[in-house]
Amino acid sequence: MGAQHRRQHRIAVALEVWIRGVDRAGISFEEAIHSDNISRGGCSLDVSRELDVGAELDIEILRRVPGRGDPVSFLTRGVVVRSAPAGPAGEDRYLIGIQFTGPHFPTYASEDTASEGS
């Protein structure tokens, strides 16, 4: 989905993310990575597993909240809406786009993207 079609503004931020699901080979996995960008309704991740579009994931995002020492865990579910090889040929890295199907992520930036043509 192109930036002109997104409903929420994406914020480039590296947050620790845990994902759990089943990869293209049918193997259950759990992986800790960092987000490339995130919005209220989804995120982009660079992962080491090839995932099918439509794959469902359990997602945990750790974020810092002002005034709290330890990171706060945000739990949701999502579906892979985009999956493409990332990096040089032969390197098992994939860039995936996830749309949250569970609770939406609380962001603190303006999310009015009407001026961006959405």
SULKA-V591724 format. One record per residue. N is the residue number from 0. SS is DSSP state (@ for helix, = for strand, . for the rest). PSI is psi as a letter, one per 20 degrees, with the letter a starting at -180 (* if undefined). Layout:
n:ss:psi
N:SS:PSI
N:SS:PSI
This chain:
n:ss:psi
0:.:p
1:.:r
2:@:h
3:@:i
4:@:i
5:.:q
6:.:h
7:.:q
8:.:p
9:.:q
10:=:p
11:=:o
12:.:p
13:.:n
14:.:q
15:=:p
16:=:p
17:=:p
18:=:q
19:=:p
20:=:b
21:=:p
22:.:a
23:.:h
24:.:i
25:.:j
26:.:p
27:=:q
28:=:r
29:=:p
30:=:p
31:=:p
32:=:a
33:=:q
34:=:q
35:=:g
36:=:r
37:=:q
38:.:a
39:.:h
40:.:i
41:=:a
42:=:r
43:=:p
44:=:q
45:=:o
46:=:r
47:.:j
48:.:q
49:.:p
50:.:q
51:.:q
52:.:p
53:.:i
54:.:p
55:=:q
56:=:q
57:=:p
58:=:p
59:=:p
60:=:p
61:=:p
62:=:q
63:.:p
64:.:p
65:.:p
66:.:i
67:.:p
68:.:g
69:.:q
70:.:q
71:=:p
72:=:p
73:=:p
74:=:p
75:=:a
76:=:r
77:=:r
78:=:p
79:=:p
80:=:i
81:=:p
82:=:p
83:=:q
84:=:q
85:.:q
86:.:a
87:.:q
88:.:q
89:.:i
90:.:p
91:.:m
92:.:q
93:=:p
94:=:o
95:=:q
96:=:p
97:=:p
98:=:p
99:=:p
100:.:i
101:.:b
102:.:q
103:.:q
104:.:p
105:.:o
106:.:r
107:.:j
108:.:r
109:.:p
110:.:j
111:.:o
112:.:j
113:@:h
114:@:i
115:@:j
116:.:k
117:.:*
